[in-house]
Amino acid sequence: MGWRVARNGDKEMSGANEGAELRLVTPGEAIGASSGARAGTGTLIMGDKLIATRVGWAKENNGVTSVDPIHAAYMPRSGDLVIGVVESVRNNLWFADVNGPFNGLLPMSLAPWKVEFGAAREQMDIGDVMLARVQEVDEAHNIVLTMKGVGLRRLKEGIMSEISMNHISRLRGDADSTLRQLKEASDCRIIVAENGRVWVDGETDGIAFMRTVLDLVRNEGHMATFNASLEALIENRRNA
């Protein structure tokens, strides 16, 4: 699912280790031998076997085997860069869907504009898209957002789409190496937020290329062939 933020302001809905293939496992399935293994989240050791306790992707990192859920939920942390969609507006704050367990709250005091009390809708209304950071997550699970910071703003143009939380690292690459290649190949501005949302802005053909890339991430992000497929897409784009 994705949103398009057109230049006229309308929105429309559209839809492990590097190179290693993630293995889909189910509860009770033996992932491997327990000898020398350490059980991470979603796994346990039973006798000589390492067993999955939930449906998800098995992965190993620094000797620890864990199982990531297929559709991992975004769990907000202070400092996270997020893309939110305004769901409701009050006199002095905005409520935004941030793809998490609770809505984010943007108080007027943390907005980038000087807004008169009761005039919040003049700056952002329901359906508008924002680039923000998580200021804090309090004990009541309120996600407080801020738009005071370099680059934080209302996203008036471009498109927004979503990918699995498990695939964010695939799109970014090591030290953002893949993301840099995609920006160069597409000639687009691209933001990959911590809450699984991606914003792309540029010329029509560049955006179309990135739609293809995002489809590949969603469909093949867990596969060992993903990097090769992505490299082929980028090469074809450069030679076009």
C-alpha distance (Angstrom), angle and dihedral (degrees) to the residues before:
residue distance angle dihedral
M1 . . .
G2 3.77 . .
W3 3.77 143.6 .
R4 3.76 129.6 -131.5
V5 3.78 117.2 -146.7
A6 3.78 103.2 -161.8
R7 3.76 126.8 -160.4
N8 3.79 89.5 -107.1
G9 3.79 89.7 57.3
D10 3.82 97.6 -108.4
K11 3.78 120.3 136.4
E12 3.77 124.7 -147.9
M13 3.78 131.6 -177.8
S14 3.80 118.2 -123.2
G15 3.53 119.6 161.6
A16 25.67 146.0 -94.8
N17 3.39 121.2 -54.4
E18 3.73 123.0 2.5
G19 3.81 109.0 -88.4
A20 3.81 94.3 5.4
E21 3.77 120.1 124.8
L22 3.77 113.6 -123.1
R23 3.80 113.4 -128.9
L24 3.79 119.3 -136.9
V25 3.80 111.7 -135.7
T26 3.81 136.1 178.6
P27 3.84 131.8 -145.3
G28 3.80 111.7 -73.0
E29 3.79 93.9 19.2
A30 3.79 116.7 134.0
I31 3.78 109.3 -120.5
G32 3.80 96.4 -176.0
A33 3.76 146.6 -55.0
S34 3.79 117.8 -42.0
S35 3.79 93.3 -140.9
G36 3.80 108.2 113.9
A37 3.80 91.5 -6.6
R38 3.77 128.2 122.6
A39 3.80 120.5 -149.0
G40 3.78 116.8 -128.2
T41 3.79 130.4 -179.1
G42 3.81 114.1 -38.6
T43 3.82 94.0 22.1
L44 3.79 140.7 81.9
I45 3.80 137.3 -176.5
M46 3.81 117.3 -112.7
G47 3.77 113.4 178.6
D48 3.77 108.7 -55.1
K49 3.84 94.4 -16.4
L50 3.79 135.6 83.9
I51 3.82 105.8 -138.2
A52 3.82 131.0 -159.7
T53 3.81 115.4 -127.5
R54 3.83 97.4 -169.6
V55 3.78 142.6 26.6
G56 3.78 111.7 -90.3
W57 3.79 149.9 86.4
A58 3.81 116.6 -44.1
K59 3.79 115.4 -141.2
E60 3.79 138.8 166.2
N61 3.78 124.3 -140.9
N62 3.81 123.5 175.0
G63 3.80 91.4 -19.3
V64 3.82 94.4 -49.9
T65 3.81 116.9 116.2
S66 3.80 117.1 -154.6
V67 3.79 139.5 162.4
D68 3.80 119.6 -127.8
P69 3.82 115.2 -155.3
I70 3.82 114.9 -109.7
H71 3.78 92.3 -119.4
A72 3.79 102.3 30.0
A73 3.78 112.9 -163.9
Y74 3.77 120.7 -126.9
M75 3.79 110.3 -109.6
P76 3.83 108.6 -163.8
R77 3.79 121.6 -129.5
S78 3.78 129.9 -174.8
G79 3.80 110.9 -88.5
D80 3.83 96.2 23.9
L81 3.80 116.2 144.9
V82 3.81 106.7 -131.0
I83 3.78 139.3 177.1
G84 3.80 111.4 -139.2
V85 3.79 135.4 -173.1
V86 3.80 117.1 -143.9
E87 3.81 110.4 -117.8
S88 3.79 101.2 172.9
V89 3.79 140.0 0.0
R90 3.80 130.7 -144.4
N91 3.80 129.8 -173.5
N92 3.80 92.8 -88.4
L93 3.82 107.9 14.5
W94 3.78 146.7 37.2
F95 3.82 128.1 -132.3
A96 3.81 113.8 -146.1
D97 3.79 134.3 -170.9
V98 3.82 104.3 -127.2
N99 3.82 96.7 175.9
G100 3.80 89.8 -103.3
P101 3.80 138.7 111.0
F102 3.82 92.1 -84.9
N103 3.79 136.6 24.6
G104 3.77 119.4 -96.3
L105 3.80 119.0 -117.8
L106 3.80 120.2 -141.7
P107 3.81 109.5 -169.2
M108 3.78 119.2 -155.9
S109 3.81 89.9 -114.1
L110 3.83 90.5 63.3
A111 3.81 96.1 44.9
P112 3.83 119.4 104.8
W113 3.81 93.8 -125.4
K114 3.77 135.7 70.1
V115 3.78 100.8 -114.8
E116 3.77 126.9 -176.4
F117 3.79 115.2 -130.3
G118 3.81 107.6 -88.2
A119 3.83 94.4 18.3
A120 3.81 98.1 90.7
R121 3.82 93.1 116.4
E122 3.80 90.1 62.7
Q123 3.81 89.3 69.5
M124 3.82 102.3 33.4
D125 3.77 129.3 5.7
I126 3.79 135.5 -175.3
G127 3.82 110.7 -58.2
D128 3.80 95.6 23.1
V129 3.80 117.3 131.8
M130 3.81 123.7 -130.0
L131 3.79 136.9 -170.1
A132 3.80 107.6 -143.1
R133 3.78 144.4 149.1
V134 3.78 129.0 -122.3
Q135 3.81 105.3 -108.1
E136 3.78 94.3 -173.6
V137 3.79 144.9 -30.8
D138 3.79 107.9 -136.7
E139 3.80 131.0 -154.9
A140 3.81 91.1 -92.1
H141 3.84 88.9 56.8
N142 3.78 92.7 -110.1
I143 3.80 109.7 155.7
V144 3.80 106.2 -144.6
L145 3.81 113.6 -160.5
T146 3.78 131.9 -161.2
M147 3.80 131.0 -159.9
K148 3.79 93.1 -174.3
G149 3.78 104.9 108.2
V150 3.79 143.1 76.2
G151 3.81 111.6 -54.1
L152 3.80 95.9 0.3
R153 3.80 109.3 134.9
R154 3.77 149.2 122.6
L155 3.82 108.9 -69.0
K156 3.79 103.1 -132.9
E157 3.81 99.2 166.6
G158 3.80 139.4 35.7
I159 3.80 128.1 38.3
M160 3.78 134.3 -68.1
S161 3.78 123.6 -150.4
E162 3.81 138.1 167.8
I163 3.79 134.6 -124.6
S164 3.78 132.8 -179.2
M165 3.79 115.1 -80.8
N166 3.80 86.5 -125.2
H167 3.80 90.9 61.6
I168 3.81 100.5 51.4
S169 3.81 91.6 95.4
R170 3.81 90.5 49.5
L171 3.79 91.1 56.9
R172 3.79 93.9 44.7
G173 3.80 99.1 41.3
D174 3.79 125.1 -162.1
A175 3.82 109.2 -27.9
D176 3.83 88.2 -10.0
S177 3.82 90.9 -63.6
T178 3.82 94.2 140.4
L179 3.80 92.1 45.6
R180 3.80 90.8 53.8
Q181 3.81 90.7 52.1
L182 3.79 91.1 50.2
K183 3.79 92.6 49.9
E184 3.80 90.1 51.3
A185 3.81 95.1 44.9
S186 3.81 95.2 45.4
D187 3.81 97.0 35.4
C188 3.81 85.4 -138.8
R189 3.75 135.9 128.6
I190 3.81 106.7 -114.4
I191 3.80 129.3 -172.3
V192 3.81 120.5 -172.8
A193 3.81 106.0 -165.5
E194 3.80 126.5 -157.0
N195 3.81 91.7 -115.2
G196 3.81 94.9 65.7
R197 3.79 97.0 -97.3
V198 3.78 125.3 125.7
W199 3.81 127.0 -159.6
V200 3.81 121.8 -161.0
D201 3.80 128.2 -177.5
G202 3.79 128.5 175.5
E203 3.78 142.3 85.5
T204 3.80 119.5 -22.2
D205 3.81 96.0 -104.4
G206 3.81 92.1 48.7
I207 3.80 91.4 51.1
A208 3.81 90.1 48.1
F209 3.81 89.4 53.1
M210 3.80 90.7 51.1
R211 3.82 91.2 49.7
T212 3.81 86.9 57.9
V213 3.80 90.4 48.4
L214 3.81 92.3 50.5
D215 3.81 90.9 48.8
L216 3.81 88.0 53.2
V217 3.82 91.2 50.2
R218 3.80 91.5 50.8
N219 3.81 95.0 45.7
E220 3.80 103.1 35.4
G221 3.80 106.2 16.7
H222 3.81 91.0 112.4
M223 3.82 94.9 49.9
A224 3.80 129.0 97.1
T225 3.81 88.7 -131.0
F226 3.81 92.9 59.7
N227 3.81 97.6 96.3
A228 3.80 92.7 48.7
S229 3.81 91.6 47.9
L230 3.79 91.5 49.2
E231 3.81 92.7 47.6
A232 3.80 89.1 51.9
L233 3.81 90.9 51.8
I234 3.80 91.7 50.4
E235 3.81 92.4 46.6
N236 3.81 92.1 49.6
R237 3.79 89.0 50.3
R238 3.80 92.3 51.5
N239 3.80 92.1 48.8
A240 3.80 95.5 45.6
